[in-house]
């Protein structure tokens, strides 16, 4: 994640009048669909369902989750990009779908900066570097030494174009080693294969990684954030174990199709800001190791993507060319 603290603008909730969409209709006059690029029970889905509940309260209309997984989130993005720009279809965009997948998947029918309007940030999450108990390394220094002695033989699992894919590529670049990506469309299967020792590594979200670590099925080697996670204070950062330059936060936000009227964008930005201030939302994000982006407004979210795209081009494009 390239966004810095100075990019996060403290956007206070605005008291905005109801927007009339035409023919006397106040927005929103019917349920809103929120397209989520992940299946039921995924990290994005869990967050979206609670935020959607709070959004519905703020807007006076229900917000319905539409799960559309596949191809690094691009299936969902292509669908949302073609929706009517009337405020009734939102998209749960993230840095991987917008900045990584386009570098790896040819022929996409959307372009983030052309087809979407950033409304408000949602959150950012680090990955935990995990390995199975059978692997011949139990620390990051030992992993790096093993990878140097066996170039290309250390494997990690991720969906092509995902944040975990980027995390692995960034780790390899910072460590000066060669890791081999094993592509998975089913993230749960990758996790199972790591537990079984068929995969050497994963760069996984705390929500799915920590239960296996605490059950004694996996090792947590480090977290790729700038500081330790409150929910796993025993897990060191990569910098603490000697590897710098591999920090990466996977961020997400609320987007609308391009050409959505500014009044609707502002209404949803205000409602999202209020939803993220809810205690239940904060408690959920804290419990999953997610940083709440309640102060990242639309322009800040747009700036985050502007910074992320060239960074991912430098990181992912050379690997893709090989």
Secondary structure, 3 states (H helix, E strand, C coil): CCCCHHHCCCCCCCCCCCEEEECCEEECCCCEEEEECCCCCCHHHHHHHHHHHHHHHHHCCCEEEEECCCHHHHHHHHHHHCCCCCCCEEEEEEHHHHHHHHHHCCCCCCCHHHHEEEEEEEEEECEEEEEECCCCCCCHHHHHHHHHHCCCCEEEEECCCCHHHHHHHHHHHHHCCCEEEEECCCHHHHHHHHHHCCCCEEEEEHHHHHHHHHCCCEEEEEECCCCCECCECCCCECHHHCCCCCCCCEEEEEEEECCCCHHHHHHHHHHHHHHHCCHHHHHHHHHCCEEECCCCEHHHHHHHHHHHHHHHHHHHHHHHHC
